[in-house]
Amino acid sequence: MRITDPAQIQRYYQALLDRSPEYIGTFYVGVRTTSVFCIATCRARKPKAENVEFFSDFKDALDAGYRPCKICRPTEHAHDMPPPVASAMALLRANPKEKIGDARLRADGIGPEAVRRWFLKHYGMTFQAYQRMTRINQAMEELKTGKRSIDTALDHGYQSLSGFGYTYRKLIGGSPSAAGRDTVILISRLTTPIGPMFICATEQGVCLLEFVDRRMLETEFEDLQRRLRARIIAGENEAIRQARRELDEYFAGTRPTFSVPLDTPGSDFQRTVWQALQSIPCGQTASYKQQAERIGRPQAVRAVAAANGANRVSILIPCHRVIGSNGDLTGYGGGLARKQWLLAHEASLARHTDSCDDSR
């Protein structure tokens, strides 16, 4: 929403002048004279106070007619980790099997309170809970190779096999001895030019890719866990890493199609609709009626629209390419501003790809 409180506006404007990193993601400032919007740390020349307005969400800035600043790239960097969190994550990566408590964070000059607040806001859990999940995921991978439970427990900082077993059962739902048969859904975050996204994957492939501010996201998580009979824990696997690489190339304007494997539980009809979505070429659109005809169900337009809306894997399964029969943009879980951005990006991407093909 647009910020109207004078005291808050004054505080935000001073933070903009100071380029205060602790305000990253807290507000977005629209500059009326240039029609761009920025985050607090933007390096561009500072506008006068009478030429700015502040928003609590970047979608509000987009809806107000502002475009992202090319210097600070607000939709991409608004959710970057602040320095204390980045330091804590670097410490975790350097010591993946160590339990990093508040005392260790303070010893490294990191305030645990700031880290805890950031993780609660962006992951819905504490840094300690995030650590437990990543350690258990690593332990499960080791158990699958045949490593003994007691050795795995001790290597990951657990004082006893019973304590390791309790945590494993709590997070995974099974016992360490059943690691080879356990199914888990790993969840991670990625940043894109149009906002941060959650990505989930099983060993079979990506099963969810959604913007973190999508409505009903919690319901999607619950439905996914029920359908796959698995629990969601923090971590990464090869499917997530491949999706990151391909999405980076897509947003950089060099990849029009995706090859990352998908794991999309749903009804036979839904899966047919999702497959048809993937057949819409990059840079093109189709109507719900055309999609219904494509799958041989010309009378099932509404059912096709419902299945389209049930898609959990944004961009990779391009439901944003479906528009109204009259050419108007229709509903999109990520918001119409993002849908418009994606279609414009893909039109440019398709032109670039065609010109590259023609030059060969």
C-alpha positions as CSV (number, residue, x, y, z in Angstrom):
1,M,0.0,0.0,0.0
2,R,1.0,3.6,-0.3
3,I,2.5,5.1,2.8
4,T,0.6,8.2,4.1
5,D,1.9,8.6,7.7
6,P,4.1,11.8,7.7
7,A,6.4,10.6,10.4
8,Q,6.9,7.3,8.6
9,I,7.6,9.1,5.3
10,Q,10.1,11.3,7.0
11,R,11.9,8.3,8.5
12,Y,11.9,6.5,5.2
13,Y,13.2,9.5,3.3
14,Q,16.1,9.9,5.7
15,A,16.9,6.2,5.3
16,L,16.9,6.7,1.6
17,L,19.4,9.6,2.0
18,D,21.5,7.5,4.3
19,R,21.3,4.4,2.0
20,S,20.4,2.4,5.2
21,P,20.7,-1.4,4.5
22,E,18.4,-2.3,7.4
23,Y,15.5,-0.8,5.4
24,I,16.0,-3.0,2.4
25,G,12.6,-4.6,1.6
26,T,10.9,-2.4,4.2
27,F,9.8,0.3,1.7
28,Y,9.9,1.1,-2.0
29,V,10.3,4.7,-3.1
30,G,8.7,5.9,-6.3
31,V,10.3,8.9,-8.0
32,R,7.7,11.0,-9.8
33,T,10.1,12.9,-12.0
34,T,11.6,9.6,-13.5
35,S,8.7,7.2,-13.0
36,V,11.1,4.6,-11.5
37,F,11.0,3.0,-8.0
38,C,14.0,2.0,-5.9
39,I,15.0,0.4,-2.6
40,A,16.7,2.1,0.3
41,T,20.3,1.5,-0.7
42,C,20.0,2.7,-4.3
43,R,23.2,4.5,-5.5
44,A,21.3,6.8,-7.9
45,R,21.2,10.6,-7.2
46,K,18.7,11.3,-4.5
47,P,15.4,13.0,-5.4
48,K,13.9,15.8,-3.5
49,A,11.4,14.9,-0.8
50,E,8.5,16.5,-2.7
51,N,9.1,14.2,-5.7
52,V,8.8,10.9,-4.0
53,E,6.2,8.6,-2.5
54,F,6.7,5.4,-0.5
55,F,5.1,2.0,-0.9
56,S,5.1,-1.1,1.4
57,D,5.3,-3.6,-1.5
58,F,6.9,-3.4,-4.9
59,K,3.7,-4.6,-6.5
60,D,2.0,-1.4,-5.3
61,A,4.7,0.6,-6.9
62,L,4.2,-1.3,-10.2
63,D,0.5,-0.8,-10.0
64,A,1.0,2.9,-9.5
65,G,2.8,3.1,-12.8
66,Y,6.5,3.0,-11.7
67,R,9.1,0.8,-13.3
68,P,12.0,-0.9,-11.5
69,C,15.2,1.1,-11.3
70,K,18.0,-0.3,-13.4
71,I,20.7,0.7,-10.9
72,C,19.3,-0.9,-7.7
73,R,17.0,-3.5,-9.4
74,P,14.4,-3.3,-6.5
75,T,12.4,-6.4,-7.3
76,E,15.5,-8.6,-7.4
77,H,17.5,-7.1,-4.5
78,A,14.8,-6.1,-2.1
79,H,15.0,-9.5,-0.4
80,D,18.7,-9.8,-0.4
81,M,20.2,-11.0,2.9
82,P,21.4,-8.1,5.1
83,P,25.0,-8.4,6.1
84,P,24.4,-10.2,9.5
85,V,22.3,-12.9,7.8
86,A,24.7,-13.2,4.9
87,S,27.5,-13.7,7.5
88,A,25.5,-16.3,9.4
89,M,24.8,-18.2,6.1
90,A,28.5,-18.1,5.2
91,L,29.3,-19.5,8.6
92,L,26.7,-22.3,8.1
93,R,28.1,-23.2,4.7
94,A,31.6,-23.3,6.1
95,N,30.5,-25.5,9.0
96,P,27.5,-27.5,7.6
97,K,27.7,-30.2,10.3
98,E,28.1,-27.9,13.2
99,K,25.3,-26.6,15.4
100,I,25.7,-22.8,15.3
101,G,24.1,-21.2,18.3
102,D,23.7,-17.6,19.5
103,A,27.0,-17.7,21.3
104,R,28.9,-18.7,18.2
105,L,27.1,-16.0,16.2
106,R,28.0,-13.3,18.8
107,A,31.6,-14.6,18.8
108,D,31.8,-13.8,15.1
109,G,30.3,-10.4,15.5
110,I,26.8,-11.4,14.3
111,G,23.7,-10.3,16.2
112,P,21.5,-13.4,16.6
113,E,18.3,-11.3,17.1
114,A,18.6,-9.7,13.6
115,V,19.3,-13.2,12.0
116,R,16.3,-14.6,13.9
117,R,13.9,-11.8,12.7
118,W,15.0,-12.2,9.1
119,F,14.5,-15.9,9.0
120,L,11.1,-15.7,10.7
121,K,10.0,-13.1,8.1
122,H,11.4,-14.8,5.0
123,Y,11.3,-18.5,5.9
124,G,8.7,-18.7,8.6
125,M,11.2,-20.3,11.0
126,T,14.2,-19.5,13.1
127,F,17.8,-19.8,12.0
128,Q,18.2,-22.7,14.4
129,A,15.2,-24.5,12.8
130,Y,16.6,-23.9,9.4
131,Q,19.9,-25.4,10.5
132,R,18.2,-28.5,11.8
133,M,16.4,-29.0,8.5
134,T,19.6,-28.6,6.4
135,R,21.6,-30.9,8.7
136,I,18.9,-33.6,8.6
137,N,18.7,-33.4,4.8
138,Q,22.5,-33.8,4.6
139,A,22.3,-36.7,7.0
140,M,19.6,-38.4,5.0
141,E,21.7,-38.2,1.9
142,E,24.6,-39.9,3.7
143,L,22.3,-42.6,5.1
144,K,21.2,-43.4,1.6
145,T,24.8,-44.2,0.6
146,G,24.9,-46.9,3.4
147,K,26.6,-44.9,6.1
148,R,25.7,-46.1,9.6
149,S,23.2,-44.1,11.7
150,I,25.6,-43.7,14.6
151,D,28.4,-42.4,12.5
152,T,26.1,-40.0,10.7
153,A,24.6,-38.7,14.0
154,L,28.0,-38.0,15.5
155,D,29.4,-36.4,12.3
156,H,26.4,-34.0,12.3
157,G,26.9,-32.8,15.9
158,Y,24.4,-35.0,17.7
159,Q,25.5,-36.2,21.1
160,S,23.5,-39.5,20.9
161,L,21.8,-41.7,18.4
162,S,18.5,-41.3,20.2
163,G,18.6,-37.5,19.9
164,F,19.4,-37.8,16.2
165,G,16.6,-40.3,15.7
166,Y,14.1,-38.1,17.5
167,T,14.9,-35.1,15.3
168,Y,14.9,-37.2,12.2
169,R,11.5,-38.6,12.9
170,K,10.1,-35.2,13.8
171,L,11.3,-33.6,10.6
172,I,11.1,-36.4,8.1
173,G,8.4,-38.6,9.6
174,G,10.3,-41.9,9.4
175,S,13.3,-43.4,11.2
176,P,16.9,-43.1,10.0
177,S,16.9,-46.8,9.2
178,A,14.3,-46.1,6.5
179,A,16.2,-43.2,4.9
180,G,16.4,-45.0,1.5
181,R,12.6,-45.2,1.4
182,D,11.8,-41.7,2.8
183,T,10.4,-39.0,0.4
184,V,10.9,-35.4,1.3
185,I,10.2,-32.1,-0.4
186,L,13.1,-29.7,-0.3
187,I,12.4,-26.0,-0.3
188,S,14.7,-23.1,-1.1
189,R,14.4,-19.5,-2.2
190,L,15.6,-17.7,-5.3
191,T,15.5,-14.1,-6.4
192,T,14.2,-13.0,-9.8
193,P,13.8,-9.6,-11.5
194,I,10.1,-9.6,-10.5
195,G,10.4,-10.8,-7.0
196,P,11.6,-13.7,-4.8
197,M,10.2,-17.2,-5.2
198,F,10.0,-20.4,-3.3
199,I,11.1,-23.5,-5.2
200,C,10.3,-27.0,-4.0
201,A,11.6,-30.3,-5.4
202,T,11.6,-34.1,-4.8
203,E,14.1,-36.5,-6.1
204,Q,11.9,-36.7,-9.2
205,G,11.9,-33.0,-10.0
206,V,10.5,-29.6,-9.3
207,C,7.1,-29.7,-7.8
208,L,6.5,-26.0,-6.9
209,L,7.7,-22.7,-8.0
210,E,5.7,-19.7,-6.7
211,F,6.2,-16.1,-5.7
212,V,6.6,-15.8,-2.0
213,D,3.7,-13.3,-1.8
214,R,1.2,-15.5,-3.6
215,R,-2.1,-15.8,-1.8
216,M,-3.0,-19.3,-0.6
217,L,0.6,-20.4,-0.7
218,E,0.3,-22.2,2.7
219,T,-2.7,-24.1,1.3
220,E,-0.5,-25.1,-1.7
221,F,2.2,-26.4,0.7
222,E,-0.3,-28.5,2.6
223,D,-1.9,-29.9,-0.5
224,L,1.5,-30.8,-2.0
225,Q,2.6,-32.6,1.2
226,R,-0.7,-34.5,1.2
227,R,-0.5,-35.5,-2.4
228,L,3.2,-36.6,-2.3
229,R,2.9,-38.0,1.3
230,A,6.1,-36.1,2.2
231,R,7.2,-33.3,4.4
232,I,8.7,-30.0,3.3
233,I,12.2,-29.2,4.8
234,A,14.8,-26.7,3.9
235,G,17.5,-27.8,1.5
236,E,18.5,-28.2,-2.1
237,N,19.0,-31.0,-4.6
238,E,20.1,-31.3,-8.2
239,A,16.6,-30.4,-9.6
240,I,16.6,-27.2,-7.6
241,R,20.2,-26.3,-8.7
242,Q,19.3,-27.0,-12.3
243,A,16.2,-24.9,-12.1
244,R,18.2,-22.0,-10.7
245,R,20.6,-22.2,-13.6
246,E,17.9,-22.4,-16.2
247,L,15.8,-19.6,-14.6
248,D,18.9,-17.4,-14.5
249,E,19.4,-17.9,-18.2
250,Y,15.7,-17.3,-18.9
251,F,15.7,-14.0,-17.1
252,A,19.0,-13.1,-18.7
253,G,17.3,-13.5,-22.1
254,T,19.2,-16.5,-23.3
255,R,16.9,-19.5,-22.6
256,P,13.4,-19.7,-24.1
257,T,12.7,-23.3,-23.0
258,F,13.3,-25.5,-19.9
259,S,14.6,-29.0,-19.5
260,V,14.6,-29.4,-15.7
261,P,12.5,-32.4,-14.6
262,L,9.2,-31.8,-13.0
263,D,7.1,-33.7,-10.4
264,T,3.5,-32.5,-10.7
265,P,0.9,-34.5,-8.7
266,G,-2.6,-33.9,-9.9
267,S,-5.6,-35.5,-11.7
268,D,-5.2,-36.9,-15.2
269,F,-7.1,-34.0,-16.6
270,Q,-4.9,-31.4,-14.7
271,R,-1.7,-33.0,-15.9
272,T,-3.1,-33.0,-19.5
273,V,-3.8,-29.3,-19.2
274,W,-0.3,-28.6,-17.7
275,Q,1.3,-30.5,-20.6
276,A,-0.6,-28.4,-23.1
277,L,0.6,-25.3,-21.3
278,Q,4.2,-26.4,-22.0
279,S,3.4,-26.7,-25.7
280,I,2.7,-22.9,-26.0
281,P,5.9,-21.5,-27.6
282,C,7.8,-18.8,-25.8
283,G,6.7,-15.4,-27.1
284,Q,3.2,-16.6,-28.0
285,T,-0.1,-16.8,-26.1
286,A,-3.3,-18.8,-26.2
287,S,-6.9,-18.5,-24.9
288,Y,-8.6,-20.9,-22.6
289,K,-10.8,-21.9,-25.5
290,Q,-7.8,-22.7,-27.7
291,Q,-6.3,-24.8,-24.9
292,A,-9.5,-26.7,-24.5
293,E,-9.5,-27.4,-28.2
294,R,-5.8,-28.4,-28.1
295,I,-6.5,-31.2,-25.6
296,G,-9.6,-32.4,-27.5
297,R,-12.1,-31.0,-24.9
298,P,-13.6,-27.9,-26.6
299,Q,-16.5,-27.8,-24.2
300,A,-14.3,-27.9,-21.1
301,V,-13.2,-24.2,-21.1
302,R,-14.0,-23.6,-17.5
303,A,-12.4,-26.9,-16.4
304,V,-9.3,-25.9,-18.3
305,A,-9.3,-22.5,-16.6
306,A,-9.6,-24.2,-13.2
307,A,-6.7,-26.6,-14.0
308,N,-4.6,-23.7,-15.2
309,G,-5.2,-21.9,-11.9
310,A,-4.2,-25.1,-10.0
311,N,-0.7,-25.1,-11.6
312,R,1.9,-24.9,-8.8
313,V,5.0,-24.5,-11.1
314,S,5.0,-21.0,-12.4
315,I,7.1,-20.0,-15.4
316,L,8.4,-23.6,-16.0
317,I,4.8,-24.5,-16.7
318,P,3.8,-21.2,-18.4
319,C,0.2,-20.6,-17.3
320,H,1.0,-16.9,-17.7
321,R,0.8,-17.4,-21.5
322,V,-3.0,-18.0,-21.4
323,I,-5.1,-14.9,-21.9
324,G,-8.7,-14.0,-22.5
325,S,-10.4,-14.7,-25.9
326,N,-10.6,-10.9,-26.4
327,G,-6.8,-10.6,-25.9
328,D,-7.2,-9.1,-22.3
329,L,-4.9,-10.4,-19.6
330,T,-6.7,-12.7,-17.2
331,G,-6.1,-13.6,-13.6
332,Y,-2.6,-14.7,-12.5
333,G,-1.5,-15.9,-9.1
334,G,1.6,-13.8,-9.2
335,G,-0.3,-10.7,-10.1
336,L,-1.2,-9.1,-13.5
337,A,1.8,-6.8,-13.4
338,R,4.1,-9.8,-13.3
339,K,2.1,-11.5,-16.0
340,Q,2.5,-8.5,-18.2
341,W,6.2,-8.4,-17.5
342,L,6.7,-12.1,-18.3
343,L,4.9,-11.8,-21.6
344,A,6.9,-8.7,-22.6
345,H,10.1,-10.4,-21.6
346,E,9.3,-13.5,-23.6
347,A,8.3,-11.5,-26.7
348,S,11.8,-9.9,-26.6
349,L,13.4,-13.3,-25.8
350,A,11.7,-14.9,-28.8
351,R,12.8,-12.1,-31.1
352,H,16.3,-12.4,-29.9
353,T,16.3,-16.2,-30.3
354,D,14.9,-15.9,-33.8
355,S,17.5,-13.4,-34.8
356,C,20.2,-15.7,-33.5
357,D,18.8,-18.6,-35.5
358,D,18.6,-16.5,-38.6
359,S,22.2,-15.5,-38.3
360,R,23.5,-19.0,-38.4
